[in-house]
Amino acid sequence: MIFSDLALNSDSEDYLQTQGLIETVLSSENPDLVVLVGDIVDPAHSDEYAFHFSSALELIKNMNVPWMWTGGNKIPDIDNGRLHEMDYEYGMSLSWTGHIWNMHQENPTGKIYE
């Protein structure tokens, strides 16, 4: 199952609607793996990023479904290393993100990913 650009923020109505949709889809489809593509949290909410990140993944984690996260836009004041740490700290063995992030891999232009 793929969820793309959840972009959660502190708008409670949007948040509750998104969480309700995630819960409905997870319950009806019972996936073996969830792939999260793009921004899980609205990048404009970097000050509350960890809270929204863990809240967004709570339903997936409670259903004991493994997930992978591709990452999204650059988050102000949070580097990829910290995003990886948040994902791993929260998801532990359920998160496969650590298997796909390589903080030292070069892209085709020769620049190091940040």
C-alpha positions as CSV (number, residue, x, y, z in Angstrom):
1,M,0.0,0.0,0.0
2,I,1.3,3.5,-0.8
3,F,0.4,6.7,0.9
4,S,1.8,9.9,-0.7
5,D,2.4,13.3,0.8
6,L,0.3,13.1,4.0
7,A,1.7,16.6,4.9
8,L,0.2,16.5,8.4
9,N,0.2,19.7,10.4
10,S,-1.6,21.2,13.3
11,D,-5.0,21.7,11.5
12,S,-7.0,19.3,13.6
13,E,-9.8,18.9,11.1
14,D,-7.4,17.9,8.3
15,Y,-5.4,15.7,10.7
16,L,-8.5,13.8,11.9
17,Q,-9.8,13.3,8.3
18,T,-6.4,12.0,7.2
19,Q,-6.0,9.7,10.2
20,G,-9.6,8.4,9.6
21,L,-8.8,7.7,6.0
22,I,-5.5,5.9,6.9
23,E,-7.3,3.8,9.5
24,T,-10.1,2.8,7.1
25,V,-7.7,1.8,4.3
26,L,-5.4,-0.1,6.6
27,S,-8.3,-2.0,8.2
28,S,-10.0,-2.9,4.9
29,E,-6.8,-3.8,2.9
30,N,-4.6,-5.4,5.6
31,P,-1.4,-4.6,3.7
32,D,1.9,-6.5,4.1
33,L,3.9,-3.3,3.7
34,V,3.1,0.4,3.7
35,V,5.3,2.7,1.5
36,L,5.2,6.4,2.5
37,V,6.2,8.6,-0.3
38,G,7.0,12.3,0.2
39,D,6.2,14.5,3.1
40,I,4.6,12.8,6.1
41,V,4.6,16.2,7.9
42,D,4.1,19.6,6.4
43,P,7.6,21.0,6.1
44,A,6.4,24.3,7.4
45,H,5.8,22.7,10.8
46,S,9.4,21.8,11.5
47,D,9.1,23.0,15.1
48,E,6.5,20.2,15.7
49,Y,7.9,17.7,13.3
50,A,8.7,14.9,15.7
51,F,5.2,15.0,17.2
52,H,3.3,15.0,13.9
53,F,5.7,12.3,12.5
54,S,5.0,9.9,15.4
55,S,1.3,10.7,15.3
56,A,1.1,10.0,11.6
57,L,2.7,6.6,12.0
58,E,0.8,5.6,15.2
59,L,-2.0,3.7,13.3
60,I,0.5,1.9,11.1
61,K,2.6,1.0,14.1
62,N,-0.4,-0.2,16.1
63,M,-1.4,-2.5,13.3
64,N,2.1,-4.0,13.3
65,V,2.6,-3.2,9.6
66,P,6.1,-2.7,8.4
67,W,6.7,0.5,6.4
68,M,9.3,2.2,4.2
69,W,9.6,6.0,3.9
70,T,11.2,7.6,0.9
71,G,11.5,11.0,2.6
72,G,10.2,14.3,1.1
73,N,11.1,17.9,0.8
74,K,13.9,19.4,2.8
75,I,12.7,20.3,6.3
76,P,13.9,23.6,7.7
77,D,16.4,23.0,10.6
78,I,16.2,19.1,10.3
79,D,18.7,17.2,8.2
80,N,18.3,13.8,6.7
81,G,20.3,12.1,9.5
82,R,17.9,13.4,12.1
83,L,14.8,12.4,10.0
84,H,16.3,8.9,9.8
85,E,16.9,8.8,13.5
86,M,13.3,9.9,14.2
87,D,11.9,7.2,11.9
88,Y,14.1,4.5,13.4
89,E,13.6,5.6,17.0
90,Y,9.8,5.6,16.5
91,G,9.4,2.5,14.3
92,M,12.4,0.3,15.3
93,S,12.0,-3.0,13.5
94,L,8.8,-2.0,11.7
95,S,10.6,0.8,9.8
96,W,12.6,-0.3,6.8
97,T,13.7,3.2,6.1
98,G,17.1,2.6,7.6
99,H,17.7,0.0,4.9
100,I,17.2,2.5,2.0
101,W,18.8,5.7,3.4
102,N,22.5,6.1,2.8
103,M,23.7,9.4,4.2
104,H,27.0,9.2,2.3
105,Q,25.9,8.0,-1.2
106,E,26.6,10.3,-4.1
107,N,24.0,11.2,-6.6
108,P,24.7,11.2,-10.4
109,T,25.8,14.8,-10.2
110,G,28.5,13.9,-7.8
111,K,27.1,15.9,-4.9
112,I,26.7,14.3,-1.5
113,Y,23.0,14.0,-0.4
114,E,22.2,16.2,2.6
